[in-house]
Amino acid sequence: MQLLNNMSRLKYKYLLCFAALLLVIKLGSQNKLTPSEAITLALENNYGIKVAKNTVEVAENNKDVLNSGYLPTVTGNAGAVYNRDNITAQFANGDNATLNGAESSRYNANVNLNYTLFDGLGRLYDYKRLKEEYKLTELEARETIENTISQLLTVYYDVARRSENLKSLKETLAISKNRLKRAEYQFDYGRNTKLDVLNAEVDINNDSINIINAQQNLINAKRDLNFVTGNAIANEFEVDTTITFLMNLNKEELLNKLYANNVNLLQNQQNININEFTLKANRSGYLPSIGLTGTYGWNENNNNAAAFVAVSTNVGLSGGLNLTWNLFDGGSTITQVKNAKINLENQKLQQEELRLDIERNFNNTWDDYQNKLKIYRVQEENIKTAKNNFLRTEEKFKLGQIISIEFRQAQLNLLTAELSRNQAKYDAKLAEIAVLQICGELLNVEL
């Protein structure tokens, strides 16, 4: 239940945001969906997460005492037999008797109890193994949740990036329309040729086509986001394009958390625990088993006329103790123990390999995050340069000092810089999410 409790705390953290979201949805207006609200919706409605929760419940049922083998079994039996016979009997004194249609019947009922007092400790280790399998299932569910949230945020920030790109494209189109008006005025007053007007119209058409494609791509991305949340987002919505980076992340601290919280390392450790108990359970085959049996029964016989006793009734209680010791089972127990030892050794080897692999992935992910942050900062500076270049080019264009082709190039340079900045910003945020996920901290921070 630890995973479910953690999920409850996580959902509580987003409860106020979620309540606010529901209120806005009910108002039917354009909603701004935050990452926290999107995570809350996914935790509640994503189908993969729902399946993971159900799988955890199945594992919880399996580790219950009812599935442990520690409880006795009680069975009830009842039966009835009716006979109608033609009998020819010869008695010891030489008399003979013939009975046609002689009737007899027998009735019985009993309750049987069977209880294993000792089975070589096999059920003890099986019970412990089931508990470890439950913990493993919790970790698998946690991995599903982490992957789903990572997928959700990837799609969420894709929507945010496309939203900002669309805004930049619309600004570019507005600039092109102003340029067209200026070109038409100048043509009317004989200050330029029709070619400038036609060039401006071509650029407007290209900008319009770019907007149409961007709008469709944004709609598709929003559908992807809605799918991850289990189709729980109602009406039209916008996403928050404000990005805040967790600048206080420390590599050494995260590396320590990786060893303690990485879900793949924890799963591997659980597999080692499971194999250890499997090995011990297999060794129980070397020991005897002791069982207790008990029966409470009732029997009634209604005999035919040829019998010495007409009616007999028996009610009684019986009990017994039995011992079973498989002195030699053809070598199957020896083989199972040997294989269990090998499987355990393999799990330990895989743990060492996995540890090295995850350390390498962490270092790669951390360096990728730092590089993308640097690229984002460079792109921020590039935006300033592109804007200054565009403003100066625009001023010269208004004064007639440069031609429209140069102005258009400056305009496209600014657009390219804005699109590259948007890409760099969200790439850096997704790299940060990857760092948090590999360290097992994705569910523990406010995004």
C-alpha positions in Angstrom: 0.0 0.0 0.0 3.1 2.3 0.2 2.8 3.2 -3.5 -0.9 4.0 -3.1 -0.2 6.2 -0.1 2.5 8.0 -2.0 0.2 8.6 -4.9 -2.5 9.9 -2.5 0.0 12.4 -1.1 1.0 13.4 -4.6 -2.6 13.9 -5.6 -3.2 15.9 -2.5 -0.4 18.2 -3.5 -2.2 19.0 -6.7 -5.7 19.0 -5.2 -6.2 22.8 -5.0 -5.0 23.2 -8.5 -7.3 20.5 -9.7 -10.3 22.0 -7.9 -9.6 25.3 -9.5 -9.4 23.6 -12.9 -12.7 21.9 -12.4 -14.3 25.2 -11.5 -13.0 26.9 -14.7 -14.1 23.9 -16.8 -17.6 24.2 -15.4 -17.7 27.8 -16.4 -17.1 26.6 -20.0 -14.4 29.3 -20.7 -11.0 29.0 -22.3 -8.9 27.3 -19.7 -5.2 27.6 -19.0 -4.0 24.1 -18.0 -0.9 24.1 -15.8 1.5 21.2 -15.6 0.3 20.4 -12.0 -3.3 20.2 -13.2 -2.3 18.0 -16.1 -0.5 15.6 -13.8 -3.5 15.4 -11.5 -5.8 14.6 -14.4 -3.4 11.9 -15.6 -3.1 10.3 -12.1 -6.9 10.1 -12.0 -7.8 9.1 -15.5 -4.8 7.7 -17.4 -5.7 4.1 -18.4 -2.2 2.8 -18.0 -2.1 4.1 -14.4 -5.5 2.6 -13.7 -4.2 -0.8 -14.8 -1.1 -0.4 -12.7 -3.2 0.3 -9.6 -5.3 -2.8 -10.3 -2.2 -4.9 -10.7 -1.0 -3.6 -7.3 -4.3 -4.7 -5.7 -3.9 -8.2 -7.2 -0.4 -8.4 -5.7 -1.8 -7.2 -2.4 -4.4 -10.0 -2.5 -1.8 -12.5 -3.3 0.3 -11.6 -0.2 -2.6 -11.9 2.2 -2.7 -14.6 4.8 -5.6 -16.2 2.9 -3.1 -17.1 0.2 -0.2 -18.1 2.5 -1.0 -21.8 3.1 -0.9 -21.2 6.9 -4.7 -21.7 7.3 -6.3 -25.1 7.4 -8.7 -26.5 4.8 -12.1 -27.7 5.8 -14.3 -29.8 3.4 -17.8 -31.2 3.8 -19.0 -34.3 2.1 -22.4 -36.0 2.0 -23.9 -38.9 0.0 -26.8 -41.2 -0.3 -27.1 -44.7 -2.0 -30.3 -46.5 -2.7 -30.4 -50.2 -3.8 -33.3 -52.4 -5.0 -32.1 -56.0 -5.4 -33.4 -59.5 -6.1 -31.6 -61.7 -3.6 -31.2 -65.4 -3.3 -29.6 -66.3 0.1 -28.5 -69.6 1.5 -28.1 -69.6 5.3 -25.6 -71.6 7.4 -28.4 -74.0 8.7 -29.2 -74.9 5.1 -32.3 -72.7 4.7 -32.8 -70.8 1.5 -34.5 -67.5 1.0 -35.4 -65.5 -2.0 -36.1 -61.8 -1.9 -37.5 -59.9 -4.9 -37.2 -56.1 -4.8 -35.3 -56.0 -1.5 -34.6 -52.3 -0.7 -31.6 -50.9 1.2 -30.1 -47.5 1.6 -27.0 -45.8 3.0 -26.5 -42.2 4.0 -23.4 -40.4 5.1 -22.2 -36.9 6.0 -18.8 -35.7 7.3 -16.6 -32.7 7.8 -12.9 -33.1 7.2 -10.1 -30.8 8.4 -6.5 -30.9 7.1 -3.8 -28.7 8.4 -0.1 -28.7 7.7 1.9 -28.3 10.9 5.3 -28.3 9.2 6.4 -28.4 5.6 10.1 -27.8 5.8 9.5 -24.0 6.1 8.5 -23.9 2.4 5.3 -21.9 3.0 7.1 -19.5 5.3 9.5 -18.5 2.5 6.7 -18.6 -0.1 4.8 -16.2 2.1 7.8 -13.9 2.3 8.4 -14.2 -1.4 4.8 -13.1 -2.1 5.4 -10.0 0.1 8.5 -9.2 -1.9 6.6 -9.7 -5.2 4.0 -7.2 -3.9 6.8 -4.7 -3.3 8.1 -5.4 -6.8 4.6 -4.8 -8.3 4.5 -1.5 -6.5 7.8 -0.5 -8.0 6.5 -1.6 -11.5 3.4 0.6 -10.9 5.6 3.5 -9.9 7.7 3.0 -13.0 4.5 3.2 -15.1 3.4 6.3 -13.3 6.8 8.0 -13.8 6.9 7.1 -17.5 3.3 8.3 -17.9 4.1 11.6 -16.2 7.3 12.0 -18.3 5.2 11.3 -21.5 2.6 13.7 -20.3 5.1 16.5 -19.7 6.7 15.8 -23.0 3.4 16.3 -24.8 2.5 19.2 -22.6 5.6 21.2 -23.4 5.2 20.3 -27.1 1.8 22.0 -26.9 3.5 25.0 -25.2 6.2 25.2 -27.8 3.8 25.0 -30.7 1.6 27.7 -29.0 4.6 30.0 -28.8 5.6 29.2 -32.3 2.1 30.0 -33.6 2.2 33.3 -31.8 5.6 34.2 -33.5 4.2 33.2 -36.9 1.1 35.4 -36.3 3.4 38.3 -35.5 5.4 37.6 -38.6 2.2 37.6 -40.6 1.2 41.0 -39.1 4.5 42.5 -40.1 4.1 41.1 -43.6 0.6 42.7 -43.8 2.0 46.1 -42.8 4.7 45.7 -45.4 2.0 45.0 -48.0 0.1 48.1 -47.1 3.2 50.2 -47.2 4.1 48.7 -50.6 0.6 49.5 -51.9 0.8 53.1 -50.7 4.2 53.5 -52.3 3.0 52.0 -55.5 0.0 54.3 -55.6 2.3 57.3 -55.2 4.8 56.0 -57.7 7.6 55.4 -55.3 8.1 51.7 -56.1 7.1 49.1 -58.7 4.3 46.5 -58.7 7.0 43.9 -58.1 7.3 45.0 -54.4 3.6 44.6 -54.0 3.6 41.1 -55.5 6.6 40.1 -53.4 4.8 41.2 -50.3 1.7 39.3 -51.3 3.8 36.1 -51.9 5.3 36.5 -48.4 1.9 36.9 -46.8 0.7 33.7 -48.6 3.7 31.8 -47.3 3.2 33.2 -43.8 -0.5 32.2 -43.9 0.4 28.7 -45.0 2.8 28.4 -42.1 0.1 29.5 -39.7 -2.4 27.0 -41.1 0.1 24.1 -40.7 1.1 25.3 -37.2 -2.5 25.5 -36.1 -3.2 22.0 -37.2 0.0 20.7 -35.5 -1.1 22.5 -32.4 -4.5 20.9 -32.5 -3.0 17.4 -33.0 -0.6 18.0 -30.0 -3.5 19.0 -27.8 -5.3 15.8 -28.7 -2.2 13.9 -27.8 -2.2 15.7 -24.4 -5.9 15.0 -23.9 -5.3 11.3 -24.7 -2.6 10.9 -22.0 -4.9 12.4 -19.4 -7.6 9.9 -20.3 -9.6 12.4 -22.4 -10.3 14.4 -19.2 -9.7 17.9 -20.5 -13.0 19.5 -21.4 -13.6 22.2 -24.0 -10.9 24.5 -25.4 -7.8 25.0 -23.3 -4.4 26.7 -23.4 -1.2 25.7 -21.6 1.2 27.7 -19.4 4.2 28.7 -21.5 6.1 30.0 -18.5 9.1 27.8 -17.7 10.8 27.7 -14.3 14.0 25.7 -14.0 15.1 24.0 -10.8 18.4 25.8 -10.6 19.3 24.4 -7.2 19.9 20.9 -8.5 23.1 19.4 -7.2 24.8 16.6 -9.1 26.3 14.8 -6.1 23.0 15.0 -4.1 21.1 13.7 -7.1 23.6 10.8 -7.6 23.1 9.7 -4.0 19.3 9.8 -4.5 19.8 7.8 -7.7 21.3 4.9 -5.7 18.5 5.1 -3.2 15.5 5.8 -5.4 16.1 4.8 -9.0 13.1 2.5 -9.8 15.1 0.1 -11.9 17.8 -0.5 -9.2 15.0 -1.0 -6.6 13.3 -3.5 -8.9 16.5 -5.4 -9.3 17.0 -5.6 -5.6 13.5 -6.9 -5.2 14.2 -9.6 -7.7 17.3 -10.6 -5.7 15.1 -10.8 -2.5 12.5 -12.9 -4.4 15.2 -15.3 -5.7 16.7 -15.7 -2.2 13.3 -16.8 -0.8 12.7 -19.0 -3.8 16.0 -20.8 -3.1 15.1 -21.2 0.6 11.6 -22.6 -0.4 13.2 -25.1 -2.7 15.5 -26.3 0.1 12.4 -27.2 2.1 12.1 -30.2 -0.2 14.9 -31.8 1.8 12.8 -31.8 5.0 9.7 -33.8 6.0 6.2 -32.5 6.3 3.8 -33.1 9.2 0.1 -32.8 8.8 -2.9 -33.0 11.1 -6.2 -34.5 9.9 -9.6 -34.6 11.6 -13.1 -35.9 10.6 -16.5 -35.7 12.2 -19.0 -37.9 10.4 -22.4 -39.5 10.4 -23.3 -42.7 8.6 -26.7 -44.6 8.5 -27.3 -48.0 6.8 -30.8 -49.3 6.1 -30.3 -52.9 5.2 -32.6 -55.3 3.4 -34.2 -58.3 5.0 -31.3 -60.6 4.2 -28.9 -58.7 6.5 -28.4 -59.6 10.1 -28.7 -55.9 11.1 -31.7 -54.0 9.9 -30.5 -50.5 10.6 -27.1 -49.2 11.8 -26.1 -45.6 12.6 -22.6 -44.4 13.3 -21.7 -40.9 14.5 -18.1 -40.2 15.5 -15.0 -38.0 15.6 -11.6 -39.1 14.4 -8.2 -37.4 14.2 -4.8 -38.3 13.0 -1.2 -37.1 12.5 0.8 -37.9 9.4 4.4 -37.5 8.5 5.6 -37.5 4.9 9.3 -37.5 4.0 10.3 -37.7 0.4 13.6 -39.4 0.9 14.5 -39.3 -2.8 12.5 -37.6 -5.5 14.6 -38.5 -8.5 16.8 -35.5 -8.0 14.2 -32.8 -8.9 14.8 -30.9 -5.6 18.5 -30.9 -6.0 18.1 -29.5 -9.5 15.7 -26.8 -8.4 18.1 -25.7 -5.6 21.0 -25.6 -8.1 19.0 -23.6 -10.6 17.8 -21.2 -7.9 21.4 -20.5 -6.8 22.4 -19.8 -10.4 19.4 -17.4 -10.9 20.3 -15.6 -7.7 23.9 -15.2 -8.9 22.6 -13.9 -12.2 20.4 -11.3 -10.5 23.4 -10.1 -8.5 25.5 -9.8 -11.6 22.7 -7.9 -13.4 22.6 -5.6 -10.4 26.2 -4.6 -10.8 25.8 -4.2 -14.6 22.6 -2.2 -14.1 24.3 0.1 -11.5 27.1 0.9 -14.0 24.6 1.5 -16.8 22.4 3.8 -14.7 25.5 5.8 -13.5 26.5 6.2 -17.2 23.0 7.3 -18.2 22.8 9.7 -15.3 26.1 11.4 -16.2 24.9 11.6 -19.9 21.6 13.0 -18.8 23.1 15.5 -16.5 25.6 16.7 -19.1 22.8 16.9 -21.7 20.7 19.0 -19.2 23.6 21.4 -18.6 24.3 21.8 -22.3 20.7 22.5 -23.1 20.6 25.1 -20.4 23.6 26.8 -22.0 22.1 26.6 -25.5 18.9 28.1 -24.1 20.8 31.1 -22.6 22.7 31.5 -25.9 19.4 31.5 -27.8 18.0 34.1 -25.4 20.9 36.4 -26.3 20.5 35.6 -29.9 16.9 36.8 -29.7 18.1 40.2 -28.5 20.5 40.4 -31.3 17.9 39.4 -33.9 15.3 41.9 -32.5 17.8 44.7 -32.6 18.8 43.8 -36.2 15.2 43.6 -37.2 14.3 47.0 -35.7 17.2 48.7 -37.4 16.4 47.0 -40.7 12.8 48.0 -40.3 13.8 51.6 -39.8 16.0 51.6 -42.8 13.3 50.0 -44.8 10.9 52.7 -43.9 13.4 55.3 -44.9 13.9 53.5 -48.2 17.6 52.7 -47.5 17.2 49.0 -48.1 15.1 46.9 -50.4 12.3 44.6 -49.4 14.4 41.4 -49.8 16.8 42.6 -47.1 13.9 43.5 -44.9 12.3 40.1 -45.4 15.6 38.3 -44.6 15.8 40.2 -41.3 12.2 39.3 -40.6 12.9 35.6 -41.2 16.0 35.8 -39.1 14.0 37.1 -36.2 11.4 34.3 -36.7 14.1 31.6 -36.9 15.7 33.0 -33.7 12.3 32.9 -31.9 11.5 29.4 -33.0 15.0 28.2 -32.0 14.7 29.9 -28.6 11.4 28.1 -28.1 12.8 24.8 -29.0 15.9 25.3 -26.8 13.7 26.3 -23.8 11.5 23.3 -23.9 14.4 20.9 -24.7 16.1 22.2 -21.5 13.0 21.6 -19.4 12.6 18.1 -20.8 16.2 17.4 -20.1 15.6 18.5 -16.5 12.6 16.1 -16.3 14.9 13.3 -17.5 17.4 14.0 -14.8 14.6 14.0 -12.1 13.2 10.7 -13.5 16.5 8.8 -13.5 17.1 9.9 -9.9 13.6 8.8 -8.8 12.7 12.4 -7.9 10.1 13.1 -10.6 7.1 12.4 -8.2 8.7 14.4 -5.4 9.1 17.9 -6.9 6.8 20.6 -7.9 7.0 21.2 -11.6 
